[in-house]
Amino acid sequence: METKTFEATLAEHGYRDVETKALPSSYRAKEHSHPFDVRALVVDGEITLTVKGDARTYRAGDVFTMDAGCAHAESVGADGVRYLVGRRKTQ
């Protein structure tokens, strides 16, 4: 999916605060959660998200979503990761 198309989809579904994030290969985040919904398109590299013990890896072209309050851990692949992300506030 092209980034412009993805950005339009984010806007249609109420996602704001759109930005491109880059994380290095050494990046690891212990289990945590966010007070907002997340929808992201992986542009380069890969990231593994672990939810309730289930690890899933997302690579370039993959889209991942995360509901507000979902506890998860993050681990970035050997080449780092770059992704376009939108956040949607919950009520």
N, C-alpha and C positions, 0 to 999 in steps of 0.2 A: 504494500500500500504506500502510495506517495505521501509525504509528510503534509502537504497542503490539504489533501483529501482527509487525512487523519485529523488535522486541526479543525476542519469544517465539521467533522463528525463529533468531535469534542464539544464544540460550540452548540451543536444541535441538541446534545444531551445534557447541557448545563454545566459542563466542565470549564473552569476558569483557571487563572494562574498557570497558563501554559508556558512551559520552558523546556529547553534541552539540557539534560544533565549528563555529565560524564564522570564515571567512577573508575579508579585505577584497579589493576589486577589484584592488588593487595587488600582491597576493601572487603570487609566483613562486618556485618551488623548482627548483634545478638537479637533475640526475639524482642519485638517491640510492636507498637501499633500506631496508627495515625487517626486524628479526629476528623478525617475527610475521606471521601471515596477517591480512588486513583484509577486512571486508565492511561496506559503507556504503550508506545510503539518502540520496540528495540530497533535502533538504526544501525549500530555496529556492535560487535562483540557478543557477549552473553552474560546473563545473570540467572542465578538459581534462587528461587524463593521457596522457603520451607514453611508449610502451614500444617499444624497438627501432625508433625512428623513426616509429612508427605512432601518430598522435594521435587520441584519441576523446574527445568531449565528452559529459558527463553532466549532465542537467537534472533539475529537480524531478520526483520519482517514479521516477527511474532508480536502479538498484542497481549498484554496482561492487564487484569483488573483486580482491584482489591477494595472490599467494602470497608468503610470507616470502622475502626475498632477491631479489625482482624489481626490477631497476633501472628507475626511472621518473622523469619530471619532471612538475611540476604547474604549471598556469596557471589562475587564477580569472577568471571572466567579469566584465563591466562592473558588475554589481550585487552582486558578492561571491558567496559560497556559504555555505550552512549545511547540515550533514549529520550524520546519526546514524551512529556508527561503533562497531563491535565489533572487538576484537583477540583472536586465538587464538595462544597460544604453540605453537611447534613443538618437537619433541624433538631 
